[in-house]
């Protein structure tokens, strides 16, 4: 067997490693005797060892993306004389490079802030996941003036993309002797509940749209008030979900500490281990990182919105197809975090990020998108050709399909394990069916 990773703590703090890769067999056995599965604990070590390097990888990528962006600005007329398709491709590429780097900057800043204040790992991880959606929200904010309908479709299709990623990733995780990979308890509890709620809301909205569209005195679009009302409901559910998630993490951690009779020094050592890979950072540097991440998000979001404008206005590409293209890239920040966690063999954390990509887009990104459209419709441009949002076939499909997608996921997760080949095939089939229907009939009013 390989040697255990050495910590700068005394031997009495060995119990503090419970749930971490360095945990010793006797500690895990003690937890199992009290009914706690150490493999399902949500504790993680934040950060990567690469953050100790002089120039972190995200900084190199950010500087590269910003250099390309500056070159396009300096090119001026020369760049504008390129073909529309080439301009769109260049701006999409630059935007994505900057956005991915900006996401990493924001996550790194959050981890450093958590280390400075010694927050518990569950609070730090939850905040980092939420802030990782900032680039996505900025992209949608820039796209709303170009095409509110496209912004709405992007937020919904991204949910399906993330559901597919979750299904595929969970299938390829290492399994135990029973062919299962047990997931963190908070996912199988609060996560299953919020999937049921999301599917029900999607089905209700879709059925309302169908009913109103077919009524004698038909209402065929969402008013700004409708959008605000739906947004408030979704955000309220998200707030309660976060509360339940964090309290579930806290309860789990309390049970571990009590089961192992951890002393105050053990608890302190446990927190030190969580932040072992995070370099102590001054508050001024953390603020600078947050500002850098936000600025990068705005520059990258603007470039991506330029891509959308060229696709829709100049190339006359179907807004639904444009939304499909952008939705594929919209979740790239979550996929990067997932890959980084997987590379560190923190499979439970990677899985939680993959699952968070579903719930956060549904209950945070989507309502923020609806609020943005409502504000734009009410105060900026009521005469925009995409406004008010119509009860179109594509919008109806996207909302109604949330129910079978979320219902299938919640049903498959009832046994607390990740998906098998049949489960993954079912989820992939639902996703492909939706895409085929959208491409074939999405343009029908």
Helices and strands as residue ranges (DSSP letters): G 11-17, H 25-33, G 38-40, G 49-52, H 57-75, H 77-80, H 84-117, H 121-131, H 134-146, H 148-172, H 185-186, I 187-191, H 192-214, H 224-259, H 264-274, H 283-309, I 310-314, H 319-330, H 332-343, H 347-360, I 361-365, H 366-379, H 393-412, H 421-441
